[in-house]
Amino acid sequence: MTQLRLALAQVNAVVGDLPGNAALVREHAARAAAASADLVAFPEMVLTGYPVEDLSLRSSFVEASRSAVQQLARDLAADGLGETPVVVGYLDRVTDPATQLDAEAAARAGSGRDERGVVGVPKGMPQNCAAVLHRGQVVARYAKHHLPNYGVFDEFRFFVPGRDLLVARIGGVDVAVVICEDLWQDGGPVERARQAGAELLLVLNGSPWERDKDDTRLALAQRRAGEAGCPLAWLNLVGGQDDLVFDGDSLVVAADGELLARGAQFAEDLLLVDVELPQNGLDPQRLTAGVQHVVVSDAPATAGRERPALDSVDRGERERLDPVGEVWAALQLGLGDYVRKNGFSRVALGLSGGIDSALVAAIAVDALGPQAVTGISLPSSYSSEHSRTDADDLAARTGLDYRLVPIAPMVDAFTAGLAEAMTLSPVAEENLQARVRGTTLMALSNSEGHLVLATSNKSELSVGYSTLYGDSVGGYAPLKDVPKMLVWELARWRNARAAERGEVPPIPENSISKVPSAELRPGQTDQDSLPPYEVLDEVLEHYVVGAQGRSELLEAGFAAEVVDDVVGLVDRAEWKRRQFAPGVKISSVAFGRDRRLPITTHWREQQSR
């Protein structure tokens, strides 16, 4: 047996920031080397950030990534870290199609024909790759085999799949390197790793978070470790990227499935673990044409030296978040990173006194601090007294920058100005109030540089219960994938956590308990137009997330009139959703990347039988 000290660096990379991401690698590699790590690994495409989407089709970006990984190898050596093998994800391209790409893989990669008449080799032939860096050089390279094309992934559009498995001997241990989807597919690189006799399976990932996904990952890692016949290290990115959130949560499991270590959730982390491994070495007779074996360092990692023992923090003994806490952490990280990575310093939102704006404000304060959040109360002539006092209360509880801008005079001016040209319908008068609020928020954004946050939730977006260019105004929508019932659950969770810590709960109890209303006409409530939210959210879960048709909804026990009303509202609101701001994805089917329906269609689900 030999012991390999493995360092898994789950870092927060920024798409396109090659110098900044390289600096992250150098910083964490230095920390790992100081802890006597024998191998330091970084996530999928850490050098470019992930996902890069159509940037991968630009030859300038591909060449910048190729140059950056070479420079990173030299810089690590200059930092005195050249003897420590480092594995990094980056963007590369096929350099020799005749040997790197087979006909079947090429045919699945795109459109057009190459010089050999093979269908589907895209311009530049980019690949999602991992590199092993050692002594100032890129000593080995692996290209991702399985390219996902479901949900948020569209890698068939961008990349060409690899063919060979990489096995690198590091500290006398044969380490097979694969990337993300390679682990999810049966057979493939994992099966080949077992056939080749690999002693450790290292998996680099850019795996976005969604609810209940972490247990699925752990179960998969345990199963694949058994199939590979060796320990498995699963390393993930962390951070927000547009609507995606990567949660870290890296882990190491033994061949028998025992969980050896687990990284932090929704935070950068350097996970250190000593893995006991049999030093068997690959049998040359077991190496096939599909395995690339590279010797990086042959001597046992533990030979001739002592190193400090790891404490519980190094080994990843971290407190786990509960399910609602995971959602809060995802929303907080996604919003915070969107603001920071896009160069904003402050956010603004309208404070109605209701639950949605109160929750968004609390998330923003947690993500950015109260000094970076401006809340504006925008009462109209229909706003209740408690709406104003609840907004006041939230501002006092959170300490955010609070302003009051009554909109009744502006609404009156608009109405008077339009009177000679048209007669406003009741709906138009209601929506005018929301649009005046939106105009006010955008005036603040233009004047002071705030990013405006839209406060609509997934339930409202599903059925079109929002005013376009009114309460839909905003550059980011934290609750875009959060159904209404979960909005209340999150608010109660956050207040309970504050009470446990002896802090003031940020969300007024009245905002949580009162009947929801847009307050655009006297006595209005949401349930004037919609089913009760507990019913609505359940129907939407089946229809939007589960993609069930009318007959399936009826079989599930929903009343026909409710089904027909809800699916009709959802289908008619597609044009509105296309114009909505991005927001944090927390479910398996979020509006945008996951659910793509035509705006122009004569299909009506409620008419199906």
Sequence and secondary structure as in RCSB ss.txt:
>XXXX:A:sequence
MTQLRLALAQVNAVVGDLPGNAALVREHAARAAAASADLVAFPEMVLTGYPVEDLSLRSSFVEASRSAVQQLARD
LAADGLGETPVVVGYLDRVTDPATQLDAEAAARAGSGRDERGVVGVPKGMPQNCAAVLHRGQVVARYAKHHLPNY
GVFDEFRFFVPGRDLLVARIGGVDVAVVICEDLWQDGGPVERARQAGAELLLVLNGSPWERDKDDTRLALAQRRA
GEAGCPLAWLNLVGGQDDLVFDGDSLVVAADGELLARGAQFAEDLLLVDVELPQNGLDPQRLTAGVQHVVVSDAP
ATAGRERPALDSVDRGERERLDPVGEVWAALQLGLGDYVRKNGFSRVALGLSGGIDSALVAAIAVDALGPQAVTG
ISLPSSYSSEHSRTDADDLAARTGLDYRLVPIAPMVDAFTAGLAEAMTLSPVAEENLQARVRGTTLMALSNSEGH
LVLATSNKSELSVGYSTLYGDSVGGYAPLKDVPKMLVWELARWRNARAAERGEVPPIPENSISKVPSAELRPGQT
DQDSLPPYEVLDEVLEHYVVGAQGRSELLEAGFAAEVVDDVVGLVDRAEWKRRQFAPGVKISSVAFGRDRRLPIT
THWREQQSR
>XXXX:A:secstr
 EEEEEEEEE    TT HHHHHHHHHHHHHHHHHTT SEEE  TTTTT S  GGGGG HHHHHHHHHHHHHHHHH
HHHTT TTS EEEEEEEE S HHHH  HHHHHTT SSB TT  BT  TT EEEEEEEEETTEEEEEEE S    S
TT  HHHH      EEEEEETTEEEEEEETHHHHSSSHHHHHHHHHT SEEEEEE  B  TTHHHHHHHHHHHHH
HHHTS EEEEE EEEETTEEEEB  EEE TT  EEEE  BSS EEEEEEEEE      GGG  TTEEEEES  S 
TTTT       TTTTT      HHHHHHHHHHHHHHHHHHHTT   EEEE  SSHHHHHHHHHHHHHH GGGEEE
EE   TT  HHHHHHHHHHHHHH  EEEE   HHHHHHHHHHHHTT    HHHHHHHHHHHHHHHHHHHHHHH  
EEB    HHHHHHT S TTTTT  SB TTTT  HHHHHHHHHHHHHHHHHTT   SS HHHHHS     SSTT  
GGGTS  HHHHHHHHIIIIIS   HHHHHHTT  HHHHHHHHHHHHHTHHHHTTS      SSS BTTTB   SS
    GGG  
